[in-house]
Amino acid sequence: MASSPRHSTLHPTLLLRRHYPNFCALAPLRPTRQLPSLPQQQLQQKQHVGHDPSPSEPTTAAASPATAAAAGALRVGIVGFGNFGQFIAGGIQRQGHAVLATSRSDYSGYCARHGIRFFATADELCEAGPDVLLVCSSILSTEAVVRAIPFRKLRPGTLVADVLSVKQFPRNLLLEILPPGFGIVCTHPMFGPESGKHGWSGLPFVYDKVRVAKEGDQAAKCEQFLSIFEREGCRMVEMLCEEHDRYAAGSQFITHTIGRILSQLNLESTPINTKGYETLLQLTKNTISDSFDLYYGLFMYNIDNLDRAFEKVKQMLYGRLHNVLRKQIVERVPIP
């Protein structure tokens, strides 16, 4: 798919205003559509609940797989149930869908407390027949994780999604590995456990329907899956993977690089903080709360750009130094 010729002209200071730049304001929003209707029982529950738990709060009243299936809700299998996978699971459960999970680490205790079915292996999870399989691995481990998934055990037409911070890589990988009948939607929630801890309202959610049937069960599952984030209040942005990477990969990288460097300075709040300093403190807090694997993946994807930038700055510095030395040494020598 060809990318449209959009270009970003963001001022560098905008990169520090929040955890991720609001580049999505430059992209067309997803057309308004009628959301899939909630089951009547779930709608009544939402009307009577006096407190809507934040994403960081535990969800103890999650729908069981049997209840979810009976109500027409999705069964979302999450592969990679670390900090971000648990964070996303909270929103899925708040919208009345069932969560199934598997991970390298044993999260069976956590899942038991939160109404989630945990499977020791991806084989067992796939045999349970999820409607949507959501890959929540780090950038660097994604290929190994995806290649280890026994897709043959999934039902035909299953929708497979990812939440990586880069998009062309998982798109190409899924197109290479998945059987033709499987649906593919590449997504990127432009927020995380720290920036989204008080709710997801207004936060950008980028997606690309890479390979989804235009009608039928798979199309309905895709709409249901995307509606989870729309109902949570996300600002839905449909964007090609190439376009996403052009906008986001570099800007995320510089944001995380600045935050990681600032974290090594051990910055502390003072009684006379300026607004700019408070922004830097928040930037540091947001970036270091994400896994280092995320930053390392972004670094590997942007190392050439970083090298070129440093080289250009060095040339500018050496050029300035050359002019200073010339004035100090050469121009002060009298011409015979």
Long-range contacts (C-beta under 8 A, 24 or more apart in sequence): 1-240, 1-241, 1-242, 2-240, 2-242, 3-240, 3-242, 3-243, 3-246, 4-240, 4-243, 6-243, 6-247, 8-246, 8-247, 8-251, 10-251, 15-251, 15-254, 15-255, 15-258, 16-255, 16-258, 16-279, 16-280, 16-283, 17-279, 18-195, 18-286, 19-191, 19-192, 19-194, 19-195, 19-255, 19-283, 19-286, 19-287, 20-190, 20-191, 20-195, 20-204, 20-248, 20-251, 20-252, 20-255, 21-248, 21-251, 21-252, 21-255, 22-204, 23-247, 23-248, 23-251, 24-190, 24-204, 24-206, 24-235, 24-237, 24-239, 26-247, 27-237, 27-238, 27-239, 27-243, 27-247, 28-237, 28-238, 29-235, 29-236, 29-237, 29-238, 30-207, 30-236, 30-237, 30-238, 35-227, 35-230, 35-231, 36-220, 36-223, 36-224, 36-227, 38-96, 39-71, 39-72, 39-73, 39-96, 41-71, 42-71, 42-73, 42-96, 52-94, 53-90, 53-94, 54-197, 54-198, 54-199, 55-87, 55-90, 55-91, 55-193, 55-196, 55-197, 55-199, 55-200, 56-87, 56-90, 56-193, 56-197, 57-90, 58-113, 58-114, 59-90, 59-93, 59-94, 59-114, 59-115, 60-113, 60-114, 60-115, 61-115, 62-93, 62-98, 62-99, 62-114, 62-115, 62-116, 63-93, 63-96, 63-97, 63-98, 63-115, 64-98, 64-115, 65-98, 65-100, 65-117, 65-128, 67-98, 68-96, 68-97, 68-98, 69-98, 71-96, 73-97, 73-98, 73-224, 74-98, 74-131, 74-132, 74-221, 74-224, 74-225, 74-228, 75-100, 75-128, 75-129, 75-130, 75-131, 75-132, 76-100, 76-130, 76-131, 76-132, 76-133, 76-134, 76-225, 77-101, 77-102, 77-125, 77-126, 77-128, 77-130, 77-132, 77-133, 77-134, 78-102, 78-134, 78-136, 79-103, 79-122, 79-125, 79-133, 79-134, 79-135, 79-136, 79-137, 79-145, 79-149, 80-135, 80-136, 80-137, 80-138, 80-141, 80-145, 81-105, 81-107, 81-111, 81-118, 81-136, 82-136, 82-291, 83-193, 83-291, 84-136, 84-163, 84-192, 84-193, 84-291, 85-134, 85-136, 86-110, 87-192, 87-193, 87-196, 88-134, 88-136, 88-163, 88-189, 89-114, 89-116, 91-200, 91-228, 91-229, 91-232, 92-228, 94-232, 95-227, 95-228, 95-231, 95-232, 97-224, 97-228, 100-125, 100-128, 100-130, 101-125, 122-148, 122-149, 122-150, 123-150, 123-153, 126-150, 126-151, 126-153, 126-154, 127-153, 129-154, 129-155, 130-154, 130-158, 131-158, 131-159, 131-221, 132-158, 132-159, 132-160, 132-161, 132-221, 132-225, 133-158, 133-159, 133-160, 133-161, 134-160, 134-161, 134-162, 134-163, 135-160, 135-161, 135-162, 135-163, 135-164, 135-170, 136-162, 136-163, 137-164, 138-291, 138-293, 138-294, 138-297, 139-164, 139-165, 139-166, 139-169, 139-293, 139-294, 139-296, 139-297, 139-298, 139-300, 139-301, 140-293, 140-296, 140-297, 140-300, 141-293, 142-169, 142-170, 142-173, 143-173, 146-170, 146-173, 146-174, 146-177, 147-177, 151-177, 151-178, 151-179, 151-182, 152-179, 154-182, 156-181, 156-182, 157-181, 157-182, 157-183, 157-213, 157-216, 157-217, 157-218, 158-182, 158-183, 159-183, 159-184, 159-185, 159-212, 159-218, 159-221, 159-222, 159-225, 160-184, 160-185, 161-185, 161-186, 161-187, 161-225, 162-186, 162-187, 163-187, 163-188, 163-189, 164-188, 165-248, 165-249, 165-252, 165-294, 165-297, 165-298, 166-245, 166-248, 166-249, 166-297, 166-298, 166-301, 167-206, 167-208, 167-241, 167-242, 167-244, 167-245, 168-241, 168-242, 168-245, 169-301, 171-208, 171-210, 171-241, 174-210, 175-210, 175-211, 182-211, 183-211, 183-212, 183-213, 183-218, 183-221, 183-222, 184-210, 184-211, 184-212, 185-209, 185-210, 185-212, 185-222, 185-225, 185-226, 186-210, 186-241, 188-244, 188-248, 189-229, 189-234, 190-248, 192-286, 192-289, 192-290, 193-289, 194-285, 194-286, 194-289, 194-290, 195-286, 199-232, 199-233, 200-229, 200-232, 200-233, 200-234, 201-232, 201-233, 201-234, 202-233, 202-234, 202-235, 203-233, 203-234, 203-235, 204-234, 204-235, 204-237, 205-229, 205-230, 205-234, 205-235, 205-236, 205-237, 206-237, 206-238, 206-239, 206-244, 206-248, 207-236, 207-237, 207-238, 207-239, 208-238, 208-239, 208-240, 208-241, 208-244, 209-238, 210-241, 249-298, 249-301, 249-302, 250-302, 250-305, 252-298, 253-298, 253-299, 253-301, 253-302, 253-305, 253-306, 255-283, 255-287, 256-287, 256-290, 256-294, 256-295, 256-298, 257-295, 257-299, 257-306, 258-283, 258-287, 259-283, 259-284, 259-286, 259-287, 259-288, 260-287, 260-288, 260-295, 263-287, 263-288
